[in-house]
Amino acid sequence: MEKLQPTDEAAFEKLMREYGTRVLRLVTFLVKDRSLAEDLTQDVFVKVYRNLPRFRGQSSIHTWIYRIAVNECKGYLRSWSFRRIVPRAWIKREGDVSTEQLVLHQSERDELFFQVQNLPPMYRQVIVLHYYADLSIGEVALVLSVSEGTVRTRLHRARQQLKKQMGEGEEWQWTSTSGSSN
């Protein structure tokens, strides 16, 4: 019996379920406003739907989707409306940590999140994509259309800037749940 191929709509629905929350989180980190991020995330998935038949598989699907999301954010951040408004909404990831961990580490996470949000966009992008979206350095390079060396340099400079902002005396250990190298 022949295996049925999923329709474009079914494939798109699966992508929305699998990547919707991740893309929303990524976009929120990049634009710093939850309601705006929801709008931009819808725009991202409209572009994904329109371009899904043209996806050639030269990269992984999540890298392709993240690239669309980053480009949407870049376009917004360059827009005139962004320069007039300074959004201040924050995203919270409920259910990702236990209550005990939440109580013990909330202030450190809040401070780190605040400092990441205050990084220049090119540094914020690499930190968010590598540590929060769990992309490898190679995947971050594909998403941002830069070399892996550029990603490593930006990560190093971003970590140095965060270390300086957070206080030289504190020990910071950068980890990623994907097991990719720093």
N, C-alpha and C positions, 0 to 999 in steps of 0.2 A: 504494500500500500504506500502511496506517495505521501510524503510529509507536507502538510500545508504550510505555506509561507505566511508570516504575520502581515497584516495590512499595515500601511503607513500609520494609520490612526492607532492601531494596537501597539505598534512599536513606540510611537510617541507617548502614548499613555503609560507604557512601562518606564520610559525615560523620565517622565514627570514624577512618577512614584519613587523611582530610585534616586533621582538627583535633585528634586524640587527643594527639599529642605537644605541640602548642601549648598546649592546655588544661592538660595536666599541668605544663608549664613555668610557666604563669601561676599555677596553684594553688600550686605549690611556692614560688614567690616570695612569695605572699600569706600562706601559713600556716607557712612556714619548716621544713617537715618532709616529706621525700620519701615515706615510707611512708603518712603521713596524706594527703598530696596524691594518692597513687594511689587511696586509698579515696574521697576527695572527688571525684576525677575520674570514678570509676565512678558515683557518685551523680549527677553532672552529666549523664552520658550516659544514665542511666536516665530522668532528667527530660526530656532532649531526646527520647528515644524516645517517652515517654508523651505529650509535647506536640507532636510533629512534625506530626500531622494538623491541629492548631490554629494552626500557624505561618502568619501572615497575610501575611508579606512586607513589613511596614511598615518593616522595617530589613533590613540584609543578614544573611545566615545566620550569619556569623562574629560579628557584633555581638550577635545574639540568643544564641548559644552562650556568648560571653564574659560576657554579662549574667547568665546562669544560673550560670556558674562563680563570678563575683564574689559573687552573692547566696548561694551555698552557703558560700563562705569567710566572708562576713559572719556568717551564721548560726552557723557553727562558732566563730568568734572571740568571739561573744557567749555561747557556751555555757559551762556550769559546768565541764565537763571541760577546756576550754582554759585556764581560770584556774588549775587545779590543776597542769598540766603545762607545762613550757617546752621545746618541741622544739628541737633543735639540728642536725638533718641539713641538708646542703647539696646543691644540684643542680649538676652540671657538664655543660656542653653539649659532648660529644665530637664531633669531626668538623666543627664549625662554623668552626674556624680552622686555619690551617696550623701545623705544628710550630714553625716559626720565629717566627710571631706569638705562639704560646702561650708560648714561652720568653721572648721579649722583653717581653711585657706582662702576664704572669700576676699578678705582685704588685699592679700597679695595678688590674687587674680584680677581683682578690680583695678588695682594700681597698674599692673602689667598691661591689661587691656586698654586702660586710659593712655598709657605711654605709647602703645602700638598705634592707637588711633591718632596720636599727635606726630607720628613720623611723616616725613615727606612721602607722597604717593608711591614713588618707585621703591622705597624701602618697605612701606606698609604692604605693598603687593606681594613681594617675595616672602615676607614673614607670614602673611595670611595664607598664601598658597602652599608654602612648605610645611608650616607647623599646624595650621588650623584645618586646611583642606587635605593635608597628608599627601601632597604630591612630592615625588622625587625631584631632585635638582634637574634632571633631564626633562621631566614633565613640565616643571615650572618654566624652563627655557622654551619649550614648545609653545606653551600658553602665551608667554610674553613676547615671543618671536625674537629672542636674544640668545646669545651663546651660553653654554653651561658655565663658562668662566665668569661671564657677566653676572649670572645668578649667584655664584659663589662669592664674588666681590660684594654685591649688594647685600647678601645675607650677612657677611662679615661686618660690613659698615653699619648695617641696621642693628646688629647685636651690640656692636661697640657703642652706638648712639644710645641704645636702650640701657646698656650697662652704666653709661655716664649719667643718664637721666634718673635711673633708679638708685644710684649711689654706688660708688666704687668699692666700698667695703663689703657689699653683699655678694654672696656666692650665687651665681646664676648657672643653672644647668639647662641647656636647651635639648629638649627631646621631642621626638616625633613618633606618633603611634604606628606609622607605616614602616619604621625600621630603616628609613632611608638615611643616607649620610648627611651630615651638616655641612 
